[in-house]
Amino acid sequence: QVQLVESGGGLVQPGESLRLSCTASGTSNSAYMMGWYRQAPGSQRDLVASITASGITNYADSVKGRFTISKESAKNTVSLQMNNLKPDDTAVYYCNMKIPFRGDYWGKGTLGTVSS
């Protein structure tokens, strides 16, 4: 059974950084597309960043130049480095894995709060 567990959320001030990590179990993350989504209160869940099995990355326009997604296949983890954070980045961040013919798997989420 595939399980995704996020960590690294917290409270920071504007301009500071957070690093989120997602550890996968039950399968290898090296073969599938992984991504980070976020959902702010009252809003839908939106894609923040994704990385394919071959390492091609994609970012939402709002985070380009500030966020970096990466994966360590040996550790079965995918990380999201978030720099120069803004209050609008406050959200619950979810790890996602897409497995062909099986669908989407989600973690339970980790809260990142940016506030002065």
MDAnalysis code that builds the backbone (N, CA, C; Angstrom):
import MDAnalysis as mda
import numpy as np

u = mda.Universe.empty(348, n_residues=116, atom_resindex=np.repeat(np.arange(116), 3), trajectory=True)
u.add_TopologyAttr("name", ["N", "CA", "C"] * 116)
u.add_TopologyAttr("resid", np.arange(1, 117))
u.add_TopologyAttr("resname", ["GLN", "VAL", "GLN", "LEU", "VAL", "GLU", "SER", "GLY", "GLY", "GLY", "LEU", "VAL", "GLN", "PRO", "GLY", "GLU", "SER", "LEU", "ARG", "LEU", "SER", "CYS", "THR", "ALA", "SER", "GLY", "THR", "SER", "ASN", "SER", "ALA", "TYR", "MET", "MET", "GLY", "TRP", "TYR", "ARG", "GLN", "ALA", "PRO", "GLY", "SER", "GLN", "ARG", "ASP", "LEU", "VAL", "ALA", "SER", "ILE", "THR", "ALA", "SER", "GLY", "ILE", "THR", "ASN", "TYR", "ALA", "ASP", "SER", "VAL", "LYS", "GLY", "ARG", "PHE", "THR", "ILE", "SER", "LYS", "GLU", "SER", "ALA", "LYS", "ASN", "THR", "VAL", "SER", "LEU", "GLN", "MET", "ASN", "ASN", "LEU", "LYS", "PRO", "ASP", "ASP", "THR", "ALA", "VAL", "TYR", "TYR", "CYS", "ASN", "MET", "LYS", "ILE", "PRO", "PHE", "ARG", "GLY", "ASP", "TYR", "TRP", "GLY", "LYS", "GLY", "THR", "LEU", "GLY", "THR", "VAL", "SER", "SER"])
u.atoms.positions = np.array([
    [0.840, -1.184, 0.000],
    [0.000, 0.000, 0.000],
    [0.881, 1.242, 0.000],
    [0.586, 2.157, -0.905],
    [1.368, 3.380, -1.030],
    [0.981, 4.348, 0.080],
    [1.978, 4.876, 0.770],
    [1.742, 5.907, 1.779],
    [2.719, 7.039, 1.566],
    [2.234, 8.251, 1.726],
    [3.050, 9.454, 1.605],
    [2.945, 10.223, 2.915],
    [4.076, 10.597, 3.466],
    [4.088, 11.324, 4.730],
    [4.900, 12.597, 4.569],
    [4.233, 13.733, 4.801],
    [4.889, 15.036, 4.685],
    [5.441, 15.475, 6.031],
    [6.465, 16.324, 5.962],
    [7.013, 16.948, 7.162],
    [7.641, 18.272, 6.776],
    [7.890, 19.109, 7.771],
    [8.627, 20.332, 7.534],
    [7.816, 21.614, 7.573],
    [6.517, 21.518, 7.762],
    [5.733, 22.735, 7.845],
    [6.017, 23.501, 9.128],
    [5.483, 24.700, 9.201],
    [5.681, 25.491, 10.404],
    [5.291, 26.931, 10.187],
    [5.667, 27.771, 11.147],
    [5.363, 29.198, 11.105],
    [6.652, 29.979, 10.857],
    [6.639, 30.797, 9.809],
    [7.788, 31.640, 9.514],
    [7.308, 33.041, 9.188],
    [8.261, 33.982, 9.173],
    [7.935, 35.355, 8.814],
    [8.131, 35.567, 7.311],
    [7.487, 36.582, 6.761],
    [7.690, 36.885, 5.334],
    [9.181, 37.047, 5.018],
    [9.584, 36.473, 3.882],
    [10.979, 36.528, 3.465],
    [11.814, 35.349, 3.930],
    [11.290, 34.577, 4.861],
    [12.026, 33.421, 5.361],
    [11.763, 32.185, 4.502],
    [12.356, 31.062, 4.913],
    [12.296, 29.834, 4.119],
    [11.735, 28.675, 4.928],
    [11.188, 27.718, 4.201],
    [10.778, 26.433, 4.749],
    [11.177, 25.351, 3.755],
    [11.461, 24.186, 4.290],
    [11.746, 23.036, 3.433],
    [10.802, 21.911, 3.817],
    [9.998, 21.495, 2.861],
    [9.059, 20.402, 3.067],
    [9.640, 19.119, 2.481],
    [9.362, 18.020, 3.158],
    [9.798, 16.716, 2.660],
    [8.622, 15.754, 2.639],
    [8.679, 14.834, 1.703],
    [7.646, 13.802, 1.577],
    [8.359, 12.464, 1.391],
    [8.060, 11.546, 2.271],
    [8.652, 10.214, 2.175],
    [7.592, 9.223, 1.727],
    [7.917, 8.467, 0.698],
    [6.993, 7.474, 0.158],
    [7.348, 6.082, 0.666],
    [6.344, 5.297, 0.940],
    [6.545, 3.894, 1.288],
    [5.560, 3.055, 0.495],
    [5.905, 1.815, 0.284],
    [5.044, 0.917, -0.468],
    [5.330, 0.899, -1.951],
    [6.165, 1.825, -2.399],
    [6.583, 1.844, -3.793],
    [7.771, 2.779, -3.915],
    [8.440, 2.720, -5.053],
    [9.570, 3.614, -5.278],
    [9.096, 4.893, -5.938],
    [9.585, 6.038, -5.469],
    [9.158, 7.298, -6.086],
    [9.928, 7.602, -7.352],
    [10.905, 6.757, -7.695],
    [11.740, 7.072, -8.845],
    [11.024, 6.844, -10.171],
    [9.946, 6.073, -10.139],
    [9.298, 5.697, -11.399],
    [8.092, 6.543, -11.736],
    [7.703, 7.433, -10.854],
    [6.443, 8.133, -11.055],
    [6.589, 9.639, -10.908],
    [5.589, 10.349, -11.428],
    [5.551, 11.795, -11.240],
    [5.166, 12.098, -9.795],
    [5.913, 13.003, -9.188],
    [5.624, 13.458, -7.838],
    [5.330, 14.951, -7.887],
    [4.539, 15.402, -6.923],
    [4.238, 16.824, -6.909],
    [3.836, 17.321, -5.542],
    [3.852, 18.631, -5.419],
    [3.352, 19.313, -4.230],
    [2.174, 20.192, -4.640],
    [1.105, 20.073, -3.893],
    [-0.074, 20.904, -4.082],
    [-0.296, 21.679, -2.780],
    [-1.084, 22.739, -2.859],
    [-1.427, 23.463, -1.642],
    [-2.875, 23.909, -1.689],
    [-3.415, 24.046, -0.490],
    [-4.805, 24.478, -0.374],
    [-4.907, 25.464, 0.772],
    [-5.266, 26.685, 0.423],
    [-5.506, 27.725, 1.422],
    [-6.965, 27.649, 1.868],
    [-7.268, 28.194, 3.048],
    [-8.659, 28.161, 3.525],
    [-9.608, 28.781, 2.515],
    [-10.689, 28.043, 2.203],
    [-11.687, 28.555, 1.283],
    [-11.308, 28.478, -0.179],
    [-10.174, 27.846, -0.472],
    [-9.704, 27.765, -1.852],
    [-9.577, 26.310, -2.287],
    [-9.439, 26.118, -3.590],
    [-9.245, 24.774, -4.101],
    [-7.781, 24.372, -3.954],
    [-7.528, 23.083, -4.123],
    [-6.174, 22.572, -4.064],
    [-5.509, 22.794, -5.421],
    [-4.380, 23.452, -5.412],
    [-3.694, 23.804, -6.649],
    [-2.289, 23.223, -6.694],
    [-1.829, 22.943, -7.897],
    [-0.466, 22.465, -8.084],
    [0.532, 23.574, -7.776],
    [1.557, 23.236, -7.009],
    [2.659, 24.155, -6.733],
    [3.861, 23.801, -7.602],
    [4.245, 22.532, -7.590],
    [5.413, 22.085, -8.343],
    [5.313, 20.592, -8.566],
    [5.913, 20.129, -9.654],
    [5.936, 18.693, -9.933],
    [7.277, 18.318, -10.527],
    [7.586, 17.015, -10.436],
    [8.829, 16.507, -11.002],
    [8.542, 15.129, -11.577],
    [8.960, 14.929, -12.824],
    [8.704, 13.657, -13.471],
    [9.748, 12.620, -13.063],
    [9.527, 11.392, -13.509],
    [10.477, 10.328, -13.213],
    [11.859, 10.644, -13.760],
    [11.902, 11.375, -14.864],
    [13.183, 11.717, -15.479],
    [13.755, 13.026, -14.951],
    [13.024, 13.654, -14.022],
    [13.571, 14.849, -13.395],
    [13.141, 16.174, -13.982],
    [12.197, 16.159, -14.887],
    [11.692, 17.413, -15.466],
    [10.747, 18.069, -14.461],
    [10.983, 19.340, -14.209],
    [10.198, 20.047, -13.196],
    [9.230, 21.045, -13.827],
    [8.191, 21.348, -13.067],
    [7.186, 22.316, -13.489],
    [6.722, 23.065, -12.258],
    [6.510, 24.389, -12.413],
    [6.137, 25.218, -11.273],
    [4.948, 26.095, -11.608],
    [4.153, 26.377, -10.605],
    [3.117, 27.393, -10.748],
    [3.797, 28.747, -10.925],
    [3.178, 29.622, -11.702],
    [3.779, 30.929, -11.963],
    [4.060, 31.686, -10.668],
    [3.204, 31.521, -9.684],
    [3.318, 32.296, -8.447],
    [4.536, 31.919, -7.607],
    [5.146, 30.762, -7.892],
    [6.287, 30.324, -7.069],
    [7.586, 30.207, -7.865],
    [7.524, 30.445, -9.163],
    [8.739, 30.346, -9.977],
    [9.815, 31.288, -9.453],
    [11.024, 30.750, -9.353],
    [12.133, 31.552, -8.863],
    [12.266, 31.560, -7.354],
    [11.260, 31.070, -6.649],
    [11.303, 31.044, -5.182],
    [11.304, 29.620, -4.629],
    [10.610, 28.714, -5.304],
    [10.484, 27.334, -4.835],
    [11.283, 26.402, -5.742],
    [11.811, 25.343, -5.141],
    [12.537, 24.326, -5.902],
    [12.109, 22.943, -5.440],
    [11.682, 22.121, -6.392],
    [11.316, 20.743, -6.083],
    [12.468, 19.831, -6.463],
    [12.705, 18.823, -5.645],
    [13.782, 17.880, -5.925],
    [13.407, 16.525, -5.345],
    [14.089, 15.491, -5.807],
    [13.821, 14.164, -5.252],
    [15.121, 13.409, -5.045],
    [15.110, 12.559, -4.036],
    [16.222, 11.666, -3.750],
    [15.682, 10.248, -3.827],
    [15.909, 9.616, -4.947],
    [15.342, 8.290, -5.173],
    [15.857, 7.278, -4.163],
    [17.108, 7.411, -3.754],
    [17.686, 6.458, -2.804],
    [16.958, 6.503, -1.464],
    [16.426, 7.681, -1.116],
    [15.715, 7.845, 0.151],
    [14.205, 7.826, -0.042],
    [13.786, 7.700, -1.306],
    [12.357, 7.703, -1.618],
    [11.664, 8.961, -1.114],
    [12.341, 10.092, -1.263],
    [11.777, 11.351, -0.797],
    [11.703, 12.372, -1.929],
    [10.769, 13.282, -1.787],
    [10.688, 14.448, -2.655],
    [10.569, 15.664, -1.737],
    [11.302, 16.716, -2.056],
    [11.351, 17.886, -1.196],
    [10.917, 19.129, -1.946],
    [10.494, 20.115, -1.174],
    [10.134, 21.411, -1.728],
    [10.817, 22.482, -0.896],
    [11.815, 23.114, -1.483],
    [12.505, 24.223, -0.831],
    [11.763, 25.503, -1.172],
    [11.286, 26.193, -0.159],
    [10.493, 27.403, -0.363],
    [11.234, 28.590, 0.233],
    [11.645, 29.497, -0.625],
    [12.393, 30.678, -0.199],
    [11.563, 31.936, -0.411],
    [11.961, 32.993, 0.269],
    [11.299, 34.290, 0.137],
    [9.778, 34.135, 0.264],
    [9.376, 33.504, 1.317],
    [7.958, 33.203, 1.490],
    [7.124, 34.450, 1.717],
    [5.896, 34.388, 1.239],
    [4.958, 35.490, 1.343],
    [3.715, 35.025, 2.102],
    [2.971, 35.949, 2.684],
    [1.739, 35.537, 3.379],
    [0.789, 34.732, 2.487],
    [0.773, 35.032, 1.192],
    [-0.104, 34.294, 0.271],
    [0.325, 32.832, 0.096],
    [1.509, 32.487, 0.568],
    [1.956, 31.098, 0.496],
    [1.397, 30.248, 1.638],
    [0.725, 30.887, 2.572],
    [0.131, 30.157, 3.690],
    [-0.915, 29.173, 3.190],
    [-0.728, 27.905, 3.530],
    [-1.628, 26.862, 3.048],
    [-1.243, 25.530, 3.678],
    [-2.106, 24.559, 3.502],
    [-1.734, 23.179, 3.778],
    [-1.105, 22.626, 2.502],
    [0.075, 22.072, 2.632],
    [0.816, 21.550, 1.491],
    [0.708, 20.022, 1.471],
    [0.321, 19.502, 0.312],
    [0.099, 18.072, 0.145],
    [1.080, 17.476, -0.861],
    [1.600, 16.328, -0.520],
    [2.441, 15.564, -1.430],
    [1.555, 14.666, -2.286],
    [1.905, 14.538, -3.547],
    [1.111, 13.748, -4.490],
    [2.009, 12.837, -5.306],
    [1.526, 11.633, -5.554],
    [2.211, 10.696, -6.446],
    [1.189, 10.196, -7.465],
    [1.563, 10.234, -8.728],
    [0.684, 9.748, -9.782],
    [1.224, 8.426, -10.306],
    [0.439, 7.369, -10.163],
    [0.840, 6.055, -10.634],
    [-0.080, 5.665, -11.781],
    [0.484, 5.461, -12.977],
    [-0.350, 5.099, -14.130],
    [-1.224, 3.885, -13.837],
    [-2.481, 3.988, -14.282],
    [-3.466, 2.913, -14.163],
    [-3.917, 2.667, -12.723],
    [-3.343, 3.409, -11.770],
    [-3.753, 3.253, -10.378],
    [-4.283, 4.546, -9.782],
    [-3.857, 5.660, -10.343],
    [-4.414, 6.927, -9.887],
    [-3.476, 7.745, -9.024],
    [-4.092, 8.677, -8.272],
    [-3.351, 9.616, -7.438],
    [-3.328, 9.162, -5.988],
    [-2.177, 9.351, -5.378],
    [-2.030, 9.105, -3.951],
    [-1.635, 10.410, -3.275],
    [-2.170, 10.607, -2.059],
    [-1.959, 11.873, -1.352],
    [-1.474, 11.635, 0.069],
    [-0.642, 12.557, 0.527],
    [-0.335, 12.582, 1.938],
    [-1.428, 13.313, 2.684],
    [-1.283, 13.396, 4.002],
    [-2.304, 14.056, 4.822],
    [-2.108, 15.556, 4.896],
    [-0.958, 16.027, 4.465],
    [-0.714, 17.453, 4.412],
    [0.083, 17.981, 5.587],
    [0.766, 19.097, 5.344],
    [1.503, 19.791, 6.397],
    [1.249, 21.286, 6.233],
    [1.020, 21.963, 7.349],
    [0.641, 23.367, 7.305],
    [1.866, 24.264, 7.295],
    [1.887, 25.165, 6.332],
    [2.913, 26.196, 6.295],
    [2.244, 27.553, 6.469],
    [2.668, 28.300, 7.475],
    [2.071, 29.597, 7.775],
    [3.139, 30.677, 7.671],
    [2.828, 31.716, 6.888],
    [3.745, 32.847, 6.723],
    [3.059, 34.077, 7.292],
    [3.598, 34.576, 8.384],
    [2.949, 35.699, 9.063],
    [3.967, 36.452, 9.899],
    [3.785, 37.770, 9.950],
    [4.649, 38.586, 10.794],
    [4.009, 38.803, 12.160],
])
